[in-house]
Amino acid sequence: MVMADTQGAPQEILVESRSAECSIALDSLSWSLFSAPSREDPWRVAKMVKSYLQQHNIPQREVVDTTGLNQSHLSQHLNKGTPMKTQKRAALYTWYVRKQREVAQRKYGNNRSPVSVS
């Protein structure tokens, strides 16, 4: 379930996995990164996530361990476009957004931005 707030307040996503149910608060940047893929074609987003995993040498096992998704189902979704329920896609997209942020912070440092302002 996705709860939207048009006032710029943190958004909340309810994610259920095999091991637990958790609520994740996203700031407005994360929300925009999350909500954009969730509005797009799931097969297109699956290809984008798969490409990101390959580009950064991230094994599917990391996604499975973090999100609680079934490895076989994740693989079928990424490789064949097999449909995934909304809550499972939310878990995948949330992982994707967080991983992008984590990689960017490692690359550019916590206080530096990839965009320079003159």
C-alpha positions as CSV (number, residue, x, y, z in Angstrom):
1,M,0.0,0.0,0.0
2,V,1.3,3.5,-0.9
3,M,0.2,6.5,1.1
4,A,0.7,9.8,-0.7
5,D,0.9,13.3,0.7
6,T,0.9,16.3,-1.6
7,Q,2.3,18.6,1.1
8,G,5.9,17.3,0.7
9,A,5.8,15.3,3.9
10,P,7.6,12.0,4.1
11,Q,5.6,9.2,2.3
12,E,5.0,5.9,3.8
13,I,5.1,2.5,2.1
14,L,3.9,-0.7,3.7
15,V,6.0,-3.6,2.6
16,E,5.2,-7.2,3.6
17,S,7.8,-9.9,3.3
18,R,8.1,-13.5,4.3
19,S,9.9,-12.5,7.5
20,A,8.2,-9.3,8.6
21,E,5.9,-6.4,7.8
22,C,7.5,-3.0,7.9
23,S,6.6,0.6,7.2
24,I,9.2,2.6,5.4
25,A,9.2,6.4,5.4
26,L,10.6,8.1,2.3
27,D,11.6,11.7,1.9
28,S,10.3,13.6,-1.1
29,L,13.4,12.7,-3.3
30,S,13.0,9.0,-2.6
31,W,9.3,9.2,-3.1
32,S,9.7,10.8,-6.5
33,L,12.3,8.1,-7.4
34,F,9.9,5.4,-6.1
35,S,6.7,6.6,-7.6
36,A,8.1,7.2,-11.1
37,P,8.9,3.5,-11.7
38,S,5.7,2.4,-10.0
39,R,3.7,4.3,-12.6
40,E,5.7,2.9,-15.5
41,D,5.4,-0.4,-17.3
42,P,6.6,-3.2,-14.9
43,W,8.5,-5.0,-17.6
44,R,10.4,-1.8,-18.5
45,V,11.2,-1.2,-14.9
46,A,12.3,-4.8,-14.4
47,K,14.8,-4.4,-17.3
48,M,16.0,-1.2,-15.7
49,V,16.6,-2.9,-12.3
50,K,18.2,-5.9,-14.0
51,S,20.6,-3.6,-15.9
52,Y,21.4,-1.8,-12.6
53,L,22.2,-5.1,-10.9
54,Q,24.5,-6.1,-13.8
55,Q,26.2,-2.6,-14.0
56,H,27.1,-2.6,-10.3
57,N,27.8,-6.4,-10.0
58,I,25.0,-6.8,-7.5
59,P,23.7,-10.4,-7.1
60,Q,20.0,-11.1,-7.0
61,R,20.7,-12.8,-3.7
62,E,21.3,-9.4,-2.1
63,V,17.9,-8.2,-3.3
64,V,16.3,-11.4,-2.0
65,D,18.0,-11.2,1.4
66,T,17.1,-7.5,1.8
67,T,13.5,-7.6,0.6
68,G,12.4,-11.1,1.5
69,L,11.2,-11.7,-2.1
70,N,11.3,-15.3,-3.5
71,Q,14.5,-15.7,-5.5
72,S,12.8,-17.7,-8.3
73,H,10.0,-15.1,-8.6
74,L,12.5,-12.2,-8.6
75,S,14.5,-13.9,-11.4
76,Q,11.4,-14.6,-13.5
77,H,10.3,-11.0,-13.1
78,L,13.7,-9.5,-14.0
79,N,14.4,-12.0,-16.9
80,K,11.0,-12.7,-18.4
81,G,8.7,-9.9,-17.1
82,T,6.6,-12.3,-15.0
83,P,4.1,-10.1,-13.2
84,M,4.7,-9.3,-9.6
85,K,2.0,-8.2,-7.1
86,T,2.0,-4.5,-6.1
87,Q,3.4,-5.0,-2.6
88,K,6.3,-7.2,-3.9
89,R,7.0,-4.6,-6.7
90,A,7.0,-1.9,-4.0
91,A,9.6,-3.9,-2.0
92,L,11.7,-4.3,-5.1
93,Y,11.4,-0.6,-6.1
94,T,12.1,0.6,-2.5
95,W,15.3,-1.6,-2.5
96,Y,16.3,-0.1,-5.9
97,V,15.8,3.5,-4.8
98,R,17.8,2.9,-1.6
99,K,20.6,1.1,-3.4
100,Q,20.9,3.9,-5.9
101,R,21.2,6.4,-3.1
102,E,23.7,4.2,-1.3
103,V,25.9,3.8,-4.4
104,A,25.7,7.5,-5.2
105,Q,26.7,8.4,-1.6
106,R,29.7,6.0,-1.9
107,K,30.6,7.5,-5.2
108,Y,30.2,11.2,-4.4
109,G,30.5,11.2,-0.6
110,N,27.8,12.0,1.9
111,N,28.1,15.7,1.6
112,R,28.9,16.1,-2.0
113,S,26.5,16.2,-4.9
114,P,27.2,14.9,-8.4
115,V,26.0,18.3,-9.7
116,S,28.4,21.2,-9.2
117,V,26.8,24.6,-8.6
118,S,28.8,27.7,-9.8
